[in-house]
Amino acid sequence: MKIETLFENDNLLAVHKPAGIMVHEDGHNEGETVVDWFLQMYPEAKGVGEPGKSPKGQELERSGVVHRLDKDTSGVLLLAKTQEAFLHLKTQFHDRLVKKEYRAFVYGPVREQWGTIDRQIGRSAKDFRLRSAERGAKGTLRDAITEWECIGTGRYKDEHFSYLKLFPKTGRTHQIRVHLKAIGKPVVGDTLYATHLIGESNNLDFDRLALHAYFLEIDIPGGETKRFIAPLPENFDAAAEKLHEE
């Protein structure tokens, strides 16, 4: 497994997670995880963090995990090496003090330059495994806010796409993907929330979810504020050029 280190000290590790790799096991899917790699590199960090269980009650190995990225999302991921560092970092996520920026390509034109999606997220009425921010969502509805800015919009092979910066103010599961679907602009290549579009679209030539955690800013143990940046994948730069050219 090839994982790029962005920053490291005695307390934490910031890495660039590739798309297609789970952060930790979930009790359903097989395959190596970032946590597997982390414990191979830092076996002394085993047990750091909070214990977790699958819906079936199976204990999950989540050592070092402070926050998550979806399997198909790439970008900045923090891992704590000590319990003290974990608690310090986790508190900031809980208190919504962490600044984050994502980049995404979405289906369709976005006419406004910026906006805010303020929609509660619950479970999908059609598939309880999925989330929803639309009318009819079931279960506990949780507040969720995503601010966005449009970098550009254009056509590629006679199909319209837009390129967005996204600033999630909360950290709900699938938040960005669910919020963008709710406003009719799902993320390109989203096999959960854009299944109705993928088969009919050229998908800007993406063969993955077009969502990337670009930067994360947080106070690390010791009081220093650090901003970690995961460079944009090559296919993001290529997609931006395709929209610009046409």
C-alpha positions in Angstrom: 0.0 0.0 0.0 1.4 3.4 -1.1 0.5 6.2 1.3 2.2 9.5 1.2 3.2 11.2 4.5 2.4 14.9 4.6 3.6 15.6 8.2 4.9 13.6 11.1 6.0 14.2 14.7 5.9 12.2 17.9 2.2 12.8 18.4 0.5 12.5 15.0 0.8 11.6 11.4 -0.9 13.4 8.5 -1.2 11.4 5.3 -2.6 11.7 1.8 -5.1 8.8 1.6 -5.6 7.4 -1.9 -9.0 6.8 -3.3 -10.2 3.2 -3.0 -8.8 2.4 0.4 -10.9 2.2 3.6 -9.7 4.1 6.6 -10.5 1.2 9.0 -12.4 -2.1 8.8 -16.1 -2.0 8.8 -17.1 -5.6 9.4 -18.5 -5.9 5.9 -15.7 -5.4 3.3 -12.4 -7.1 3.1 -9.1 -5.6 2.0 -6.2 -3.7 3.6 -7.0 -0.4 5.4 -5.1 2.7 6.3 -5.1 1.4 9.9 -3.4 -1.8 8.8 -0.6 0.2 7.2 -0.4 2.6 10.2 0.1 -0.3 12.7 2.7 -1.9 10.5 4.6 1.3 10.6 3.8 2.3 14.3 2.9 -0.9 16.2 3.2 1.1 19.5 0.1 3.1 18.5 -2.2 0.0 18.8 -5.2 0.8 21.0 -4.9 4.6 20.6 -8.3 6.2 20.0 -11.8 4.9 20.7 -13.0 1.3 20.4 -15.7 0.6 17.7 -18.1 -2.1 16.8 -19.8 -3.1 13.6 -23.6 -3.2 13.4 -23.3 -7.0 14.2 -21.2 -6.3 17.3 -17.8 -7.2 15.9 -15.0 -5.2 17.4 -13.3 -3.0 14.8 -9.6 -2.1 14.6 -9.5 1.7 14.6 -6.2 2.5 16.2 -5.1 6.1 15.6 -8.3 7.1 13.8 -9.3 10.7 14.7 -11.7 11.3 11.7 -12.7 9.4 8.6 -12.8 9.8 4.9 -15.0 7.7 2.7 -13.3 4.8 1.0 -13.5 6.4 -2.4 -12.5 9.9 -1.2 -8.8 10.9 -1.4 -7.0 13.5 0.6 -5.8 14.7 4.1 -6.2 12.2 6.9 -4.9 12.6 10.5 -3.8 9.6 12.7 -2.9 10.0 16.4 0.1 8.2 17.7 -0.8 8.7 21.4 -4.0 8.8 23.4 -3.2 12.3 24.6 -2.8 13.5 21.0 -6.0 11.7 20.0 -8.0 13.4 22.7 -6.6 16.8 21.8 -7.4 16.4 18.1 -10.8 14.7 18.6 -12.0 17.6 20.8 -11.4 20.1 18.0 -13.4 18.0 15.6 -16.2 17.6 18.1 -16.2 21.4 18.8 -16.2 22.1 15.0 -12.9 24.1 15.3 -11.2 22.3 12.4 -11.1 24.1 9.0 -11.5 21.8 6.0 -11.7 22.3 2.2 -12.7 19.7 -0.3 -12.7 19.8 -4.1 -15.4 18.1 -6.2 -16.6 17.9 -9.7 -20.4 17.7 -10.0 -22.9 17.0 -12.7 -24.6 20.0 -14.2 -24.1 23.7 -14.3 -23.8 25.8 -11.1 -24.9 29.4 -11.8 -24.2 31.0 -8.5 -20.6 31.8 -7.3 -21.1 30.6 -3.8 -23.8 29.3 -1.4 -24.6 27.3 1.8 -26.5 24.0 2.1 -28.1 23.9 5.5 -30.1 20.6 5.5 -30.5 18.0 8.2 -29.3 14.5 7.3 -31.1 11.3 8.2 -31.5 7.8 6.6 -32.8 7.3 3.1 -36.4 6.1 3.0 -35.5 3.9 -0.1 -32.3 2.3 1.2 -31.5 2.5 5.0 -27.8 2.0 4.3 -27.7 5.4 2.6 -28.1 8.9 4.0 -30.5 11.6 2.8 -31.0 15.3 3.1 -34.3 15.4 1.2 -37.9 15.3 2.2 -38.9 11.9 3.7 -35.5 11.2 5.3 -36.0 8.7 8.2 -34.5 8.2 11.7 -32.7 10.8 13.7 -32.2 14.0 11.6 -28.9 15.7 12.4 -28.0 19.3 11.6 -25.5 19.6 8.7 -24.0 22.6 7.0 -21.8 22.8 3.9 -20.6 26.0 2.4 -19.5 26.0 -1.3 -17.8 28.1 -3.9 -17.9 27.5 -7.6 -14.4 27.5 -9.2 -15.8 27.1 -12.7 -18.5 25.5 -14.9 -18.3 24.3 -18.5 -19.0 21.6 -21.0 -17.1 18.4 -21.9 -18.3 16.3 -24.8 -21.6 18.2 -24.9 -22.2 17.6 -21.2 -22.2 20.2 -18.4 -20.1 19.9 -15.2 -19.0 22.2 -12.5 -15.9 22.4 -10.2 -16.5 23.3 -6.6 -14.7 24.1 -3.4 -16.6 22.8 -0.4 -16.3 23.8 3.3 -18.2 21.4 5.6 -18.9 23.0 8.9 -20.2 19.7 10.4 -18.9 16.1 9.9 -21.9 13.9 9.1 -21.4 10.6 7.3 -21.4 11.2 3.5 -22.3 14.8 4.2 -20.9 16.5 1.1 -22.2 13.7 -1.2 -25.6 13.8 0.3 -25.9 17.6 0.4 -24.9 17.9 -3.3 -27.3 15.2 -4.3 -30.1 17.1 -2.4 -29.6 20.2 -4.5 -29.5 18.2 -7.7 -25.7 18.4 -8.3 -24.3 15.0 -7.2 -20.6 14.3 -7.3 -19.2 12.9 -10.5 -18.6 9.1 -10.2 -20.6 8.7 -7.0 -21.8 5.1 -7.1 -24.0 5.6 -4.1 -25.8 8.9 -4.8 -25.5 9.3 -8.6 -26.3 5.9 -9.9 -28.9 7.4 -12.2 -26.3 9.5 -14.0 -23.1 7.4 -14.2 -24.2 5.0 -16.9 -25.4 7.8 -19.2 -22.5 10.3 -18.6 -19.0 10.5 -19.8 -18.2 11.3 -16.1 -15.5 13.7 -17.2 -13.4 10.6 -17.8 -13.2 9.9 -14.0 -13.0 6.2 -13.0 -13.4 7.2 -9.3 -15.4 9.5 -7.0 -14.5 13.0 -8.0 -14.1 14.2 -4.3 -10.8 15.1 -2.6 -10.1 16.4 0.9 -7.7 19.2 -0.2 -6.7 20.8 3.1 -7.3 20.6 6.9 -6.3 23.2 9.5 -6.1 22.3 13.2 -4.2 23.1 16.4 -1.8 20.2 17.0 -0.6 19.2 20.5 1.8 21.9 21.7 -0.4 24.8 20.6 0.8 25.2 17.0 -1.8 25.7 14.2 -0.9 23.5 11.2 -2.5 23.4 7.7 -2.0 20.1 5.9 -2.5 20.1 2.1 -2.9 17.0 -0.1 -2.0 17.9 -3.6 -4.8 17.5 -6.2 -4.8 14.2 -8.0 -3.7 14.4 -11.7 -7.2 13.5 -12.9 -8.6 16.6 -11.0 -6.2 18.9 -12.9 -6.9 17.1 -16.1 -10.7 17.5 -15.6 -10.3 21.2 -14.8 -8.4 21.6 -18.1 -11.1 19.8 -20.0 -13.8 22.2 -18.8 -11.6 25.2 -19.4 -10.8 24.2 -23.0 -14.4 23.8 -24.0 
